[in-house]
Amino acid sequence: MKSPTEIVQTVNGHSVELTCHVHGVPAPQIIWSFAKEKMADKYTNLYANNRTLLANQSLVISPVDVSDAGYYQCEASNGVGNNINALIALQVHGKISNFPIPAGIIIMTNFVFN
């Protein structure tokens, strides 16, 4: 499997749209597949509760979860010639949350200005 053509980064809980730009006559159909690792024989076709295929055949994942991180392959086929594919690596970063400070805890900071 080739290197990812694109690396997309997002934050846990956000939405992400993965696009596969292809053109052809007749118009190609896109099949999205997913794998945790970049192994060609481990890709599975995907459509799950948090994934939507748009009319332009982009794949929307909303909300993104850290378990969605991995490699997304879009394969284009129009019945003429060879199928083509592209690989997108999706990196999902944990969300930084503001948490309440329990009563009785004192936070002290020191600032030094020169």
C-alpha positions in Angstrom: 0.0 0.0 0.0 1.3 3.4 -0.9 1.8 6.3 1.6 -1.2 8.4 2.5 -1.9 11.1 -0.1 -3.3 13.3 2.7 -3.1 13.4 6.5 -6.1 14.9 8.2 -6.1 15.9 11.9 -9.1 16.5 14.1 -10.2 16.6 17.7 -12.3 14.0 19.5 -16.0 15.0 19.4 -15.6 17.3 16.3 -16.7 16.5 12.7 -14.5 15.7 9.8 -15.1 15.5 6.1 -12.9 13.2 3.9 -13.0 14.0 0.2 -11.9 12.0 -2.7 -11.6 14.1 -5.9 -12.1 12.0 -9.0 -13.5 12.8 -12.4 -14.4 10.5 -15.3 -16.9 9.6 -18.0 -19.0 7.8 -17.0 -18.9 9.4 -13.5 -17.0 7.2 -11.1 -18.5 5.6 -8.0 -16.6 5.8 -4.7 -16.2 3.0 -2.2 -14.8 4.0 1.2 -12.9 1.5 3.3 -11.1 1.6 6.6 -8.2 0.0 8.5 -6.5 0.7 11.7 -3.2 -0.2 10.1 -1.9 0.5 6.6 -2.3 -3.1 5.4 -4.0 -3.6 2.1 -5.6 -6.9 3.0 -7.2 -5.6 6.2 -9.4 -2.8 4.7 -13.2 -3.2 5.3 -16.0 -1.3 3.6 -17.6 1.0 6.1 -20.7 2.8 6.9 -21.6 3.2 10.5 -23.8 5.3 12.7 -21.4 8.2 12.9 -20.5 8.1 9.1 -22.4 9.7 6.3 -21.8 9.6 2.5 -22.6 12.9 0.9 -23.9 13.4 -2.6 -20.4 14.4 -3.7 -19.2 11.1 -2.3 -17.3 12.7 0.5 -17.3 10.8 3.8 -18.4 12.7 6.9 -17.6 11.3 10.4 -19.6 13.1 13.1 -18.9 13.1 16.0 -15.3 11.8 15.6 -14.1 9.4 18.2 -10.5 8.3 18.9 -11.4 4.9 17.6 -12.1 6.5 14.2 -8.3 7.2 13.8 -6.7 5.1 11.1 -6.4 4.9 7.3 -9.3 5.6 5.0 -9.1 4.4 1.4 -11.3 5.8 -1.3 -11.5 3.6 -4.4 -13.0 5.0 -7.6 -14.5 2.9 -10.4 -16.5 3.7 -13.4 -16.4 0.4 -15.3 -13.9 1.7 -17.8 -10.2 1.1 -17.2 -8.5 0.4 -13.9 -9.9 1.4 -10.5 -7.9 4.1 -8.7 -7.5 4.6 -5.0 -6.2 7.2 -2.6 -5.3 6.8 1.0 -6.1 9.3 3.8 -4.6 9.0 7.3 -7.0 10.3 10.0 -5.4 11.4 13.2 -7.7 12.1 16.2 -6.4 14.0 19.1 -8.0 13.9 22.6 -10.1 16.9 23.6 -8.7 19.1 26.3 -11.4 19.7 28.8 -11.9 22.2 31.5 -12.7 20.4 34.7 -14.0 21.9 37.9 -11.5 22.3 40.7 -12.7 20.6 43.9 -13.3 22.8 46.9 -10.4 23.1 49.2 -7.7 22.9 46.5 -5.7 26.0 46.0 -3.9 26.6 42.7 -0.9 28.9 42.9 1.1 30.2 40.0 4.2 32.3 39.9 5.0 34.7 37.1 8.4 36.3 36.6 8.7 39.2 34.3 12.1 40.5 33.2 
